[in-house]
Amino acid sequence: MRRFQGAFRRYAALFALVLLGSGCSTINVAYTAGPTVVAFMADGYLDLDSDQSALLKERILAIREWNRTNHMVDYARFLGEVRGKAVGNVTPEDVARTVAEARKRWSVMAEQVAGEIADMTPQLTPANIASLKKKIEKKNAEYVKETLEAKPEKQRERRFERVKEETERWYGSLDDTQLERLRGWIAALPVNYPLAIEDRRRRQGEFVAIMEAAVTKKADRAETRQRLQRLLTAWETGRSPAYQAFAAQVTAENLKLAANVVNMATPAQRETLNRRTQRWIDDMNALAARPAP
């Protein structure tokens, strides 16, 4: 379920992460986030048979084509606007506004993704749900091992390497001074793995309940679609008060981190960002102009 939740969070922060340089590339998220979510819910966790796999491929292609024809030009335009902001200094408030705009775009995609998933659920069986539960528990055990059972220094290094890798994906290599500053910012980020695991399991439980209701025919497609869309977009709903407070703190610190990374970039690194961003913009526009298959 980690991949499932991560896709949503990364899309919500899509264009802020372009500024930060730590997250999925724009085209990967904008063009394939929907299909990735579908693939996670189905092929990766539900142990599909050949007919179900074929249906999954159809759903993935449908989402990609819908996204390409309806929204790719907007993604390119928005990315260009964000790139324009990154040429100067930015504030955490600037990043927050960008995240809000990206989240609006994810909400539109989520409605389409939820519909595709709901249309697929009649083809699923109780055996698929059993596989889903088993694989979720396996992934949870892996997550606990990587977090609660890992030494604090190893946890910090993993977080640092992840942000470093994605920052350099956009800006190019960081010098020693920048790396030292980045390491300090990462080390200062709030961490509470017990709370994170608790909320992770809560959301997993909600997803399993939605799928079970659909498979047992206790819910029709309209209800399944509505519940999935809410799960995909209203991720604050249902959080415990403790987790809400923690999430607010994490969000505030991540916004500061994003602004700090942008503001420490050198002119040469900003030019690298400009070139690499332009390649994504060109690819998006080329995809949007491609004839329908």
C-alpha positions as CSV (number, residue, x, y, z in Angstrom):
1,M,0.0,0.0,0.0
2,R,3.0,2.3,0.3
3,R,3.2,2.7,-3.5
4,F,-0.6,3.3,-3.5
5,Q,-0.4,6.2,-1.0
6,G,2.9,7.6,-2.3
7,A,1.4,8.1,-5.8
8,F,-1.3,10.3,-4.4
9,R,1.0,12.4,-2.2
10,R,3.5,12.9,-5.0
11,Y,0.9,14.0,-7.4
12,A,-0.5,16.5,-4.9
13,A,3.0,17.9,-4.6
14,L,3.7,17.5,-8.3
15,F,4.8,21.0,-9.3
16,A,6.3,21.8,-5.9
17,L,8.5,18.8,-6.4
18,V,9.6,20.3,-9.7
19,L,10.8,23.3,-7.8
20,L,12.3,21.1,-5.1
21,G,13.7,18.5,-7.4
22,S,12.7,15.7,-5.1
23,G,9.9,13.5,-6.4
24,C,8.6,11.9,-9.5
25,S,9.3,13.7,-12.8
26,T,6.4,15.7,-14.0
27,I,5.7,13.6,-17.1
28,N,5.9,10.4,-15.1
29,V,3.3,11.6,-12.7
30,A,1.1,13.6,-15.0
31,Y,1.1,11.0,-17.7
32,T,1.2,7.7,-15.8
33,A,0.1,8.4,-12.2
34,G,-3.4,7.2,-13.0
35,P,-2.3,4.0,-14.7
36,T,0.3,3.4,-12.0
37,V,-2.5,3.5,-9.4
38,V,-4.6,1.1,-11.4
39,A,-1.7,-1.2,-11.8
40,F,-1.0,-1.2,-8.1
41,M,-4.6,-1.9,-7.2
42,A,-4.8,-4.7,-9.7
43,D,-1.9,-6.4,-11.2
44,G,0.6,-5.8,-8.4
45,Y,-1.6,-6.9,-5.5
46,L,-4.6,-8.9,-6.8
47,D,-2.9,-11.8,-8.6
48,L,-4.9,-11.5,-11.8
49,D,-5.6,-14.2,-14.3
50,S,-5.1,-13.7,-18.0
51,D,-8.5,-12.2,-18.7
52,Q,-8.3,-9.8,-15.8
53,S,-4.8,-8.8,-16.9
54,A,-6.1,-8.0,-20.4
55,L,-8.8,-5.9,-18.9
56,L,-6.3,-4.1,-16.7
57,K,-4.3,-3.2,-19.8
58,E,-7.4,-1.8,-21.4
59,R,-8.0,0.4,-18.4
60,I,-4.5,1.7,-18.3
61,L,-4.6,2.6,-22.0
62,A,-7.9,4.3,-21.5
63,I,-6.6,6.5,-18.7
64,R,-3.5,7.4,-20.6
65,E,-5.4,8.4,-23.7
66,W,-7.9,10.4,-21.7
67,N,-5.1,12.2,-19.9
68,R,-3.1,12.8,-23.1
69,T,-6.0,14.3,-25.1
70,N,-7.6,16.3,-22.3
71,H,-4.9,17.5,-20.0
72,M,-1.4,17.2,-21.4
73,V,-1.3,20.7,-22.8
74,D,-2.4,22.1,-19.4
75,Y,0.4,20.2,-17.6
76,A,2.9,21.6,-20.0
77,R,1.7,25.1,-19.5
78,F,1.6,24.8,-15.8
79,L,5.1,23.3,-15.7
80,G,6.3,26.3,-17.7
81,E,4.7,28.7,-15.1
82,V,6.4,26.9,-12.3
83,R,9.7,27.0,-14.1
84,G,9.3,30.7,-14.4
85,K,9.0,31.0,-10.6
86,A,12.1,28.9,-10.0
87,V,14.4,31.5,-11.7
88,G,14.3,33.6,-8.5
89,N,13.9,33.0,-4.8
90,V,10.7,31.5,-3.6
91,T,8.9,31.3,-0.2
92,P,7.2,28.3,1.5
93,E,3.9,30.2,0.7
94,D,4.8,30.2,-3.0
95,V,5.4,26.4,-2.9
96,A,2.1,25.9,-1.0
97,R,0.1,27.8,-3.7
98,T,1.8,25.6,-6.4
99,V,0.9,22.4,-4.4
100,A,-2.7,23.6,-4.2
101,E,-2.9,24.1,-8.0
102,A,-1.3,20.7,-8.6
103,R,-3.8,19.1,-6.2
104,K,-6.7,20.5,-8.2
105,R,-5.3,18.7,-11.3
106,W,-5.0,15.5,-9.4
107,S,-8.6,15.7,-8.2
108,V,-9.7,15.7,-11.9
109,M,-7.6,12.7,-12.7
110,A,-8.7,10.9,-9.6
111,E,-12.3,11.0,-10.8
112,Q,-11.3,9.3,-14.0
113,V,-9.1,6.7,-12.2
114,A,-11.8,5.9,-9.7
115,G,-14.3,5.3,-12.6
116,E,-11.9,2.9,-14.3
117,I,-11.3,0.9,-11.2
118,A,-15.0,0.8,-10.4
119,D,-15.7,-0.6,-13.8
120,M,-13.1,-3.3,-13.3
121,T,-14.3,-4.6,-9.9
122,P,-17.1,-6.8,-11.2
123,Q,-14.4,-9.0,-12.8
124,L,-12.6,-9.5,-9.5
125,T,-13.2,-12.4,-7.1
126,P,-12.8,-13.1,-3.4
127,A,-9.5,-14.8,-4.2
128,N,-8.2,-11.5,-5.6
129,I,-9.1,-9.8,-2.3
130,A,-7.4,-12.5,-0.3
131,S,-4.2,-11.9,-2.4
132,L,-4.5,-8.1,-1.8
133,K,-4.6,-8.6,1.9
134,K,-1.7,-11.0,1.9
135,K,0.5,-8.7,-0.2
136,I,-0.4,-5.6,1.9
137,E,0.7,-7.4,5.0
138,K,4.0,-8.4,3.3
139,K,4.6,-4.8,2.3
140,N,3.8,-3.5,5.8
141,A,6.3,-5.9,7.3
142,E,8.9,-4.6,4.9
143,Y,8.0,-1.0,5.8
144,V,8.3,-1.7,9.5
145,K,11.7,-3.3,8.9
146,E,12.8,-0.2,6.9
147,T,11.6,2.3,9.5
148,L,10.9,1.2,13.1
149,E,13.5,-1.6,13.1
150,A,16.2,0.4,11.3
151,K,18.8,2.4,13.1
152,P,18.1,6.2,13.1
153,E,21.2,7.0,11.2
154,K,20.2,4.6,8.4
155,Q,16.7,6.1,8.3
156,R,18.2,9.6,8.0
157,E,20.6,8.5,5.3
158,R,17.9,6.9,3.2
159,R,15.8,10.1,3.4
160,F,18.8,12.2,2.5
161,E,19.8,10.0,-0.5
162,R,16.2,10.0,-1.8
163,V,16.0,13.8,-1.8
164,K,19.5,14.2,-3.1
165,E,18.9,11.9,-6.0
166,E,15.8,13.7,-7.1
167,T,17.2,17.2,-6.6
168,E,20.2,16.3,-8.8
169,R,17.8,14.9,-11.4
170,W,16.6,18.4,-12.0
171,Y,19.5,20.7,-11.0
172,G,22.5,18.5,-11.7
173,S,25.3,17.7,-9.2
174,L,25.3,19.5,-5.9
175,D,28.6,20.8,-4.4
176,D,29.9,19.8,-1.0
177,T,28.4,22.9,0.7
178,Q,25.0,22.3,-0.8
179,L,25.1,18.6,0.2
180,E,25.9,19.6,3.8
181,R,23.1,22.0,3.9
182,L,20.7,19.5,2.4
183,R,21.7,16.9,4.9
184,G,21.0,19.2,7.7
185,W,17.6,20.2,6.4
186,I,16.7,16.5,5.9
187,A,17.9,15.5,9.4
188,A,15.7,18.3,10.9
189,L,12.5,17.0,9.3
190,P,9.9,15.6,11.8
191,V,9.6,11.8,11.9
192,N,7.0,9.7,13.7
193,Y,6.9,6.2,12.2
194,P,4.4,4.7,14.7
195,L,1.9,7.3,13.7
196,A,2.7,6.9,10.0
197,I,2.2,3.1,10.2
198,E,-1.1,3.6,12.1
199,D,-2.5,5.9,9.4
200,R,-1.1,3.7,6.6
201,R,-3.0,0.7,8.0
202,R,-6.2,2.8,8.4
203,R,-6.1,3.8,4.7
204,Q,-5.3,0.3,3.6
205,G,-8.3,-0.9,5.6
206,E,-10.5,1.6,3.8
207,F,-9.3,0.5,0.4
208,V,-9.8,-3.2,1.2
209,A,-13.3,-2.5,2.5
210,I,-14.2,-0.6,-0.7
211,M,-12.9,-3.5,-2.9
212,E,-14.6,-6.2,-0.7
213,A,-17.9,-4.4,-0.9
214,A,-17.6,-4.1,-4.7
215,V,-16.6,-7.8,-5.2
216,T,-19.3,-9.1,-2.9
217,K,-21.9,-6.9,-4.8
218,K,-22.8,-5.1,-1.6
219,A,-21.9,-1.8,-3.4
220,D,-22.8,-0.9,-7.0
221,R,-20.3,0.8,-9.4
222,A,-21.5,4.3,-8.6
223,E,-20.9,3.9,-4.9
224,T,-17.6,2.2,-5.5
225,R,-16.5,5.0,-7.7
226,Q,-17.6,7.7,-5.2
227,R,-15.7,5.9,-2.3
228,L,-12.6,5.4,-4.3
229,Q,-12.6,9.0,-5.5
230,R,-12.9,10.2,-1.9
231,L,-10.0,7.9,-0.8
232,L,-7.9,9.2,-3.7
233,T,-8.4,12.9,-2.9
234,A,-9.6,13.5,0.7
235,W,-6.7,11.8,2.4
236,E,-7.0,14.1,5.4
237,T,-10.4,12.6,6.2
238,G,-10.3,10.0,8.9
239,R,-6.9,10.9,10.3
240,S,-6.5,10.7,14.1
241,P,-6.0,14.1,15.8
242,A,-2.4,13.1,16.6
243,Y,-1.7,12.3,13.0
244,Q,-3.4,15.5,11.8
245,A,-1.1,17.5,14.0
246,F,2.0,15.6,12.8
247,A,1.0,15.8,9.1
248,A,0.5,19.6,9.4
249,Q,4.0,19.9,10.9
250,V,5.5,17.7,8.2
251,T,3.8,19.7,5.5
252,A,5.1,23.0,6.8
253,E,8.6,21.7,7.1
254,N,8.5,20.2,3.6
255,L,7.4,23.5,2.1
256,K,10.4,25.2,3.8
257,L,12.7,22.5,2.5
258,A,11.3,23.0,-1.1
259,A,11.9,26.7,-0.9
260,N,15.4,26.2,0.6
261,V,16.5,23.9,-2.2
262,V,15.3,26.3,-4.9
263,N,16.9,29.2,-3.3
264,M,20.3,27.6,-2.9
265,A,20.6,26.7,-6.6
266,T,23.4,28.4,-8.5
267,P,22.8,30.2,-11.8
268,A,24.3,27.2,-13.6
269,Q,22.0,24.8,-11.7
270,R,19.0,27.0,-12.6
271,E,20.0,26.8,-16.2
272,T,20.2,23.0,-15.9
273,L,16.7,23.0,-14.4
274,N,15.5,25.2,-17.3
275,R,16.9,22.8,-20.0
276,R,15.6,19.7,-18.3
277,T,12.2,21.2,-17.7
278,Q,11.9,22.3,-21.3
279,R,12.5,18.7,-22.4
280,W,9.4,17.6,-20.4
281,I,7.4,20.5,-21.7
282,D,8.3,19.6,-25.3
283,D,7.5,15.9,-24.7
284,M,4.1,16.8,-23.2
285,N,3.2,19.0,-26.1
286,A,4.3,16.3,-28.5
287,L,2.2,13.7,-26.8
288,A,-0.8,16.0,-26.8
289,A,-0.4,16.6,-30.6
290,R,-0.1,12.9,-31.4
291,P,-3.1,11.5,-33.3
292,A,-5.4,9.2,-31.5
293,P,-4.6,5.5,-31.9
